[in-house]
Amino acid sequence: MKLIGMLDSPFVRRVAISLQLLELPFEHQSVSVFSGFDRFHEINPVVKAPTLVCDDGTILMDSTLILEYAEGLSSRSLMPMEPQARLAAWRRVGLALAACEKSVQVVYERQLRPARNVYQPWLDRIGGQLLAAFDALEKELEVPQSLRGDTIDQSLLSTAVAWHFSRQVVPDIVPGGPYPRLDKLSRQAEALDAFRAAPFGDGVYPVSK
């Protein structure tokens, strides 16, 4: 399989980390949807990251759908099996993905729209939604004393990726201090081998040591 997209995208990164934990081998190609648009278009005309090129050439998009497919190939799942635990995990995943989406919207509004056309009330609204997602995660989060690669589930994985991403790209909106549980989760997760092999940025998994 080939994973297409840059690791500065939280959606690409959560897939890269998850595929490792599911023990599914893959090739990563760090292609930008902006500077590498033409190259990305040759692989997937929709130019959406992440893109997964399956072994038979089928193109899959959307990180959650890719991971659903990946778990079908693997002998394990990163989601709890017990219905209530699974429901709670999906809620946390939804909050984490919402935080990612709102952070991306802020970045696009600031970096892609001409400064004279930036609409501050819209930015304020997005920022409020972003913080609401992290407020809920901070309240609900139960961080293990010692997080390991064989114990992290998809909700913790996605939350850790979302928090690290937002702190990197919109630190003025997302302060670290009021969120001690998210900070702790992020520190533990970023120390795991699967996270270190696919670090935030423009590198290629597995990162050169």
C-alpha contacts under 8 A as a table, 3 or more apart, distances in Angstrom:
res1	aa1	res2	aa2	distance
1	M	25	P	7.19
1	M	26	F	4.84
1	M	27	E	6.21
1	M	52	L	6.88
1	M	53	V	5.63
1	M	54	C	4.82
1	M	55	D	5.23
2	K	26	F	5.51
2	K	27	E	4.64
2	K	28	H	5.72
2	K	29	Q	7.14
2	K	52	L	5.67
2	K	53	V	4.99
2	K	54	C	6.71
3	L	12	V	7.95
3	L	16	A	7.55
3	L	26	F	6.81
3	L	27	E	6.09
3	L	28	H	4.76
3	L	29	Q	6.18
3	L	50	P	6.88
3	L	51	T	5.96
3	L	52	L	4.74
3	L	53	V	6.52
4	I	12	V	7.85
4	I	28	H	6.07
4	I	29	Q	4.98
4	I	30	S	6.15
4	I	31	V	6.27
4	I	40	F	7.98
4	I	49	A	6.68
4	I	50	P	5.79
4	I	51	T	5.05
4	I	52	L	6.20
4	I	53	V	7.77
5	G	9	S	7.57
5	G	12	V	6.04
5	G	28	H	7.80
5	G	29	Q	6.39
5	G	30	S	5.02
5	G	31	V	4.94
5	G	32	S	6.13
5	G	33	V	7.46
5	G	49	A	5.18
5	G	50	P	5.27
5	G	51	T	6.76
6	M	9	S	5.83
6	M	12	V	6.45
6	M	13	R	7.71
6	M	29	Q	7.64
6	M	30	S	4.62
6	M	31	V	5.79
6	M	32	S	6.03
6	M	49	A	7.80
6	M	201	G	7.19
6	M	202	D	5.74
6	M	203	G	7.41
6	M	204	V	7.82
7	L	10	P	6.85
7	L	12	V	5.75
7	L	13	R	5.00
7	L	30	S	7.23
7	L	198	A	6.89
7	L	199	P	6.76
7	L	200	F	5.26
7	L	201	G	5.27
7	L	202	D	5.84
7	L	203	G	6.80
7	L	204	V	7.56
8	D	12	V	7.75
8	D	13	R	7.22
8	D	165	F	7.58
8	D	200	F	4.97
8	D	201	G	4.36
8	D	202	D	6.03
9	S	12	V	5.31
9	S	13	R	6.14
9	S	49	A	7.91
9	S	165	F	7.84
9	S	200	F	7.72
10	P	13	R	4.94
10	P	14	R	6.00
10	P	100	C	6.71
10	P	161	V	6.04
10	P	162	A	6.24
10	P	165	F	6.31
10	P	200	F	7.99
11	F	14	R	5.41
11	F	15	V	6.56
11	F	49	A	7.45
11	F	50	P	6.43
11	F	62	D	7.92
11	F	63	S	5.72
11	F	100	C	7.93
12	V	15	V	5.31
12	V	16	A	6.30
12	V	49	A	6.50
12	V	50	P	4.89
12	V	63	S	6.94
13	R	16	A	5.00
13	R	17	I	6.16
13	R	161	V	7.33
13	R	198	A	6.74
13	R	199	P	7.77
13	R	200	F	7.25
14	R	17	I	5.26
14	R	18	S	5.97
14	R	63	S	7.58
14	R	157	L	7.12
14	R	158	S	6.15
14	R	161	V	6.52
15	V	18	S	5.03
15	V	19	L	6.00
15	V	50	P	7.90
15	V	63	S	6.23
15	V	66	I	7.52
15	V	67	L	6.64
16	A	19	L	5.40
16	A	20	Q	6.60
16	A	198	A	6.58
16	A	205	Y	7.68
17	I	20	Q	5.35
17	I	21	L	6.53
17	I	194	A	5.40
17	I	195	F	5.97
17	I	198	A	6.57
18	S	21	L	5.08
18	S	22	L	6.10
18	S	67	L	7.50
18	S	78	L	7.88
18	S	154	Q	7.77
19	L	22	L	5.01
19	L	23	E	6.15
19	L	24	L	5.34
19	L	25	P	7.26
19	L	26	F	7.67
19	L	67	L	7.85
19	L	70	A	7.12
20	Q	23	E	4.93
20	Q	24	L	6.02
20	Q	25	P	7.19
20	Q	194	A	6.22
21	L	24	L	7.76
21	L	149	G	6.88
21	L	150	D	7.56
21	L	194	A	6.99
22	L	70	A	7.72
22	L	71	E	7.13
22	L	74	S	6.01
22	L	75	S	7.65
22	L	76	R	6.52
22	L	77	S	7.33
22	L	78	L	7.75
23	E	74	S	7.32
24	L	70	A	7.74
24	L	74	S	6.99
27	E	205	Y	7.79
28	H	204	V	6.29
28	H	205	Y	5.80
29	Q	204	V	6.64
30	S	202	D	6.78
30	S	203	G	6.77
30	S	204	V	5.76
31	V	36	G	5.67
31	V	39	R	7.48
31	V	40	F	6.42
32	S	35	S	5.54
32	S	36	G	4.62
32	S	37	F	6.49
32	S	40	F	7.27
33	V	36	G	5.60
33	V	37	F	4.86
33	V	40	F	6.49
33	V	47	V	6.22
33	V	48	K	7.05
33	V	49	A	7.15
34	F	37	F	5.10
36	G	39	R	5.41
36	G	40	F	6.03
37	F	40	F	5.08
37	F	41	H	5.96
37	F	47	V	7.00
38	D	41	H	4.98
38	D	42	E	6.44
39	R	42	E	5.25
39	R	43	I	6.84
40	F	43	I	5.24
40	F	44	N	6.03
40	F	45	P	7.33
40	F	47	V	5.70
41	H	44	N	4.97
41	H	45	P	4.31
41	H	46	V	6.73
41	H	47	V	5.39
42	E	45	P	6.24
43	I	47	V	7.98
44	N	47	V	5.44
44	N	48	K	7.43
44	N	51	T	7.43
44	N	59	I	7.25
48	K	51	T	6.26
48	K	61	M	6.79
48	K	62	D	7.97
49	A	61	M	7.07
49	A	62	D	7.38
50	P	61	M	6.08
50	P	62	D	6.29
50	P	63	S	6.27
51	T	59	I	6.76
51	T	60	L	5.77
51	T	61	M	4.89
51	T	62	D	7.26
52	L	59	I	5.76
52	L	60	L	5.09
52	L	61	M	6.45
52	L	66	I	6.94
53	V	56	D	7.96
53	V	57	G	5.62
53	V	58	T	5.78
53	V	59	I	4.83
53	V	60	L	6.55
54	C	57	G	5.11
54	C	58	T	5.16
54	C	59	I	6.35
54	C	60	L	7.54
55	D	58	T	7.34
60	L	65	L	7.53
60	L	66	I	6.27
61	M	65	L	6.90
61	M	66	I	6.47
62	D	65	L	5.48
62	D	66	I	6.17
63	S	66	I	5.05
63	S	67	L	6.13
64	T	67	L	5.13
64	T	68	E	6.16
65	L	68	E	4.99
65	L	69	Y	6.29
66	I	69	Y	5.18
66	I	70	A	6.13
67	L	70	A	4.77
67	L	71	E	6.05
68	E	71	E	5.34
68	E	72	G	6.47
69	Y	72	G	5.13
69	Y	73	L	6.66
70	A	73	L	5.15
70	A	74	S	6.29
71	E	74	S	4.93
71	E	75	S	7.33
71	E	76	R	6.51
71	E	77	S	5.62
71	E	78	L	7.84
72	G	75	S	7.69
74	S	77	S	7.42
77	S	80	P	7.57
78	L	152	I	7.57
78	L	153	D	4.82
78	L	154	Q	5.14
79	M	86	R	6.33
79	M	89	A	7.08
79	M	153	D	5.75
79	M	154	Q	5.78
79	M	155	S	7.62
80	P	83	P	7.74
80	P	85	A	5.98
80	P	86	R	4.95
80	P	89	A	7.39
80	P	153	D	7.43
81	M	85	A	7.27
81	M	86	R	6.07
82	E	85	A	5.42
82	E	86	R	5.91
83	P	86	R	5.01
83	P	87	L	6.09
84	Q	87	L	5.02
84	Q	88	A	6.26
85	A	88	A	5.14
85	A	89	A	6.14
86	R	89	A	5.00
86	R	90	W	6.14
87	L	90	W	5.17
87	L	91	R	6.29
88	A	91	R	5.11
88	A	92	R	6.45
89	A	92	R	5.14
89	A	93	V	6.20
89	A	154	Q	7.45
89	A	155	S	5.23
90	W	93	V	4.94
90	W	94	G	6.07
90	W	155	S	6.80
91	R	94	G	5.09
91	R	95	L	6.32
92	R	95	L	5.07
92	R	96	A	6.13
92	R	137	L	6.64
92	R	155	S	5.49
92	R	156	L	7.91
92	R	159	T	7.30
93	V	96	A	5.04
93	V	97	L	6.11
93	V	154	Q	7.11
93	V	155	S	4.80
93	V	156	L	7.94
93	V	158	S	6.13
93	V	159	T	6.82
94	G	97	L	5.20
94	G	98	A	6.09
95	L	98	A	5.05
95	L	99	A	6.23
95	L	133	A	5.27
95	L	134	F	7.43
95	L	136	A	7.67
95	L	137	L	6.98
96	A	99	A	5.11
96	A	100	C	6.34
96	A	133	A	6.98
96	A	134	F	7.59
96	A	137	L	7.72
96	A	155	S	7.84
96	A	158	S	6.02
96	A	159	T	4.97
96	A	162	A	5.73
96	A	163	W	7.93
97	L	100	C	4.94
97	L	101	E	6.14
97	L	158	S	7.33
97	L	159	T	7.97
97	L	162	A	7.06
98	A	101	E	5.05
98	A	102	K	6.17
98	A	130	L	7.23
98	A	133	A	6.79
99	A	102	K	5.25
99	A	103	S	6.10
99	A	129	Q	7.71
99	A	130	L	4.99
99	A	131	L	7.67
99	A	133	A	5.78
99	A	134	F	6.93
99	A	162	A	6.52
99	A	166	S	7.76
100	C	103	S	5.16
100	C	104	V	6.17
100	C	162	A	5.48
100	C	165	F	7.48
100	C	166	S	7.05
101	E	104	V	5.15
101	E	105	Q	6.21
102	K	105	Q	4.95
102	K	106	V	6.31
102	K	126	I	5.87
102	K	127	G	7.17
102	K	129	Q	7.06
102	K	130	L	5.53
103	S	106	V	5.17
103	S	107	V	6.36
103	S	127	G	7.82
103	S	130	L	6.77
103	S	166	S	6.00
103	S	169	V	7.48
103	S	170	V	6.80
104	V	107	V	5.06
104	V	108	Y	6.13
105	Q	108	Y	5.13
105	Q	109	E	6.02
105	Q	126	I	7.45
106	V	109	E	5.11
106	V	110	R	6.17
106	V	123	L	6.45
106	V	126	I	6.96
106	V	127	G	7.50
106	V	170	V	7.72
107	V	110	R	5.23
107	V	111	Q	5.86
107	V	112	L	7.88
107	V	169	V	7.19
107	V	170	V	7.51
108	Y	111	Q	5.22
108	Y	112	L	5.18
108	Y	113	R	7.06
109	E	112	L	5.88
109	E	113	R	5.46
109	E	118	V	6.60
109	E	123	L	7.60
110	R	113	R	6.16
110	R	114	P	7.95
110	R	115	A	7.23
110	R	118	V	6.98
111	Q	114	P	7.72
113	R	117	N	6.47
113	R	118	V	6.32
114	P	117	N	5.39
114	P	118	V	6.60
115	A	118	V	5.33
119	Y	122	W	5.54
119	Y	123	L	6.57
120	Q	123	L	4.91
120	Q	124	D	6.06
121	P	124	D	5.00
121	P	125	R	6.21
122	W	125	R	5.07
122	W	126	I	6.26
123	L	126	I	5.14
123	L	127	G	6.02
124	D	127	G	5.07
124	D	128	G	6.16
125	R	128	G	5.13
125	R	129	Q	6.38
126	I	129	Q	5.13
126	I	130	L	6.15
127	G	130	L	5.00
127	G	131	L	6.24
127	G	173	I	6.59
128	G	131	L	5.26
128	G	132	A	6.10
129	Q	132	A	5.01
129	Q	133	A	6.39
130	L	133	A	5.37
130	L	134	F	6.62
131	L	134	F	5.08
131	L	135	D	5.88
131	L	173	I	7.93
131	L	174	V	6.96
132	A	135	D	4.99
132	A	136	A	6.25
133	A	136	A	5.32
133	A	137	L	6.33
134	F	137	L	4.92
134	F	138	E	5.94
135	D	138	E	5.22
135	D	139	K	6.25
135	D	179	Y	7.93
136	A	139	K	5.17
136	A	140	E	6.21
137	L	140	E	5.18
137	L	141	L	5.57
137	L	159	T	7.89
137	L	182	L	7.81
138	E	141	L	5.36
138	E	179	Y	6.18
138	E	180	P	7.82
138	E	181	R	5.97
138	E	182	L	6.10
141	L	181	R	6.84
141	L	182	L	7.71
142	E	181	R	7.76
143	V	147	L	7.84
143	V	181	R	6.77
143	V	184	K	7.48
143	V	185	L	6.06
144	P	147	L	5.66
146	S	188	Q	7.54
147	L	151	T	6.54
147	L	152	I	6.51
147	L	188	Q	6.16
147	L	189	A	6.98
148	R	151	T	5.23
148	R	152	I	6.17
148	R	192	L	6.92
149	G	152	I	5.65
149	G	192	L	6.47
149	G	193	D	7.65
149	G	194	A	7.41
152	I	156	L	6.12
152	I	157	L	6.40
153	D	156	L	5.51
153	D	157	L	6.08
154	Q	157	L	4.87
154	Q	158	S	5.84
155	S	158	S	5.31
155	S	159	T	5.99
156	L	159	T	5.05
156	L	160	A	5.99
156	L	185	L	7.73
157	L	160	A	5.25
157	L	161	V	6.25
157	L	189	A	7.42
158	S	161	V	5.09
158	S	162	A	6.01
159	T	162	A	5.06
159	T	163	W	6.07
159	T	182	L	7.96
160	A	163	W	5.22
160	A	164	H	6.17
160	A	182	L	7.23
160	A	185	L	6.19
160	A	186	S	4.95
160	A	189	A	6.50
161	V	164	H	5.33
161	V	165	F	6.07
161	V	186	S	7.60
162	A	165	F	5.16
162	A	166	S	6.12
163	W	166	S	5.27
163	W	167	R	6.08
163	W	182	L	6.88
163	W	183	D	7.90
163	W	186	S	6.92
164	H	167	R	5.22
164	H	168	Q	6.20
164	H	186	S	6.48
165	F	168	Q	5.16
165	F	169	V	6.24
165	F	200	F	7.42
166	S	169	V	5.26
166	S	170	V	5.40
166	S	171	P	6.68
166	S	174	V	6.72
167	R	170	V	5.76
167	R	171	P	4.69
167	R	174	V	6.09
167	R	175	P	7.30
167	R	176	G	7.43
168	Q	171	P	6.11
170	V	173	I	5.53
170	V	174	V	6.20
171	P	174	V	4.89
171	P	175	P	5.86
171	P	176	G	8.00
172	D	175	P	6.54
175	P	178	P	6.78
175	P	179	Y	7.74
176	G	179	Y	5.72
176	G	180	P	7.33
176	G	183	D	6.70
177	G	180	P	6.40
179	Y	182	L	5.47
179	Y	183	D	6.21
180	P	183	D	5.00
180	P	184	K	6.09
181	R	184	K	5.09
181	R	185	L	6.15
182	L	185	L	5.08
182	L	186	S	6.06
183	D	186	S	5.14
183	D	187	R	6.25
184	K	187	R	5.22
184	K	188	Q	6.31
185	L	188	Q	5.27
185	L	189	A	6.00
186	S	189	A	5.12
186	S	190	E	5.92
187	R	190	E	5.41
187	R	191	A	6.51
188	Q	191	A	5.42
188	Q	192	L	6.97
189	A	192	L	5.38
189	A	195	F	6.71
190	E	195	F	5.34
190	E	196	R	6.24
191	A	195	F	6.86
191	A	196	R	6.47
192	L	195	F	5.42
192	L	196	R	6.19
193	D	196	R	5.04
193	D	197	A	6.02
194	A	197	A	5.25
194	A	198	A	6.58
195	F	198	A	5.27
195	F	199	P	5.95
196	R	199	P	5.32
196	R	207	V	7.61
197	A	205	Y	5.99
197	A	206	P	4.89
197	A	207	V	5.13
198	A	203	G	7.86
198	A	204	V	7.23
198	A	205	Y	5.13
198	A	206	P	6.07
198	A	207	V	6.24
199	P	203	G	7.49
199	P	207	V	7.38
200	F	203	G	7.88
203	G	207	V	6.62
204	V	207	V	5.75
